[in-house]
């Protein structure tokens, strides 16, 4: 009894080998695309980090200025008249 030579014929073997090469080429192309996307995202991350550092610096300056204003306001006397209970009206 001979085995069925259907899938073992050279045409099918070459077809499977060709399909494997096509899949391997697609895999290489996808890796190339992913690496290009990663390269672009690295630049975006660097730009965002620089923007956040700038924001931190400006918010620190604003906080320092608001503390100066707060201290100046506390150093000045209150001009509101007091009511009979000793609270400002």
C-alpha positions in Angstrom: 0.0 0.0 0.0 1.6 3.3 -1.2 1.1 6.4 1.0 -0.8 9.2 -0.7 1.8 11.5 -2.3 -0.5 14.5 -2.2 1.2 16.7 0.3 4.7 15.3 -0.3 4.8 16.4 -4.0 7.5 19.0 -4.8 4.9 21.6 -5.9 3.4 21.7 -2.4 6.8 21.7 -0.7 7.9 24.6 -2.8 4.6 26.3 -2.1 5.1 25.9 1.7 8.7 27.1 1.4 7.6 30.2 -0.6 4.8 31.0 1.8 7.3 30.7 4.7 9.6 33.1 2.9 6.7 35.6 2.4 5.8 35.4 6.0 9.4 35.9 7.0 9.6 39.0 4.8 6.4 40.3 6.3 7.9 39.8 9.8 11.1 41.7 8.9 9.0 44.5 7.4 6.9 44.7 10.6 10.1 44.8 12.8 11.4 47.7 10.6 8.1 49.6 11.1 8.0 49.0 14.8 11.6 50.2 15.2 10.8 53.4 13.2 7.8 54.0 15.4 9.9 53.6 18.5 12.5 56.0 17.1 9.8 58.6 16.6 8.3 58.0 20.1 11.8 58.5 21.6 11.9 61.9 20.1 8.4 62.7 21.4 9.3 61.5 24.9 12.4 63.8 24.9 10.4 66.8 23.8 7.7 66.1 26.4 10.4 65.8 29.1 11.9 69.1 28.1 8.4 70.7 28.2 7.7 69.3 31.6 11.0 70.6 33.0 10.2 74.0 31.6 6.8 73.9 33.2 8.3 72.8 36.6 10.7 75.8 36.5 8.0 78.3 35.7 5.6 76.9 38.3 8.4 77.1 40.9 9.0 80.7 40.0 5.2 81.4 40.3 5.0 79.7 43.6 8.0 81.7 45.0 6.4 85.0 43.8 3.0 84.1 45.4 4.8 83.3 48.6 6.4 86.7 48.5 3.0 88.4 47.9 1.5 86.3 50.8 4.3 87.4 53.2 3.8 91.0 52.1 0.1 90.8 52.7 0.6 89.3 56.2 3.1 92.0 57.2 0.6 94.8 56.5 -2.1 95.7 59.1 -5.7 95.0 58.4 -7.7 98.2 57.6 -11.2 96.7 58.3 -13.0 98.0 61.4 -13.7 95.5 64.1 -17.2 94.8 65.3 -18.4 94.4 68.9 -17.2 90.8 69.1 -13.7 91.7 68.0 -13.9 90.3 64.5 -13.4 92.1 61.3 -16.6 93.2 59.7 
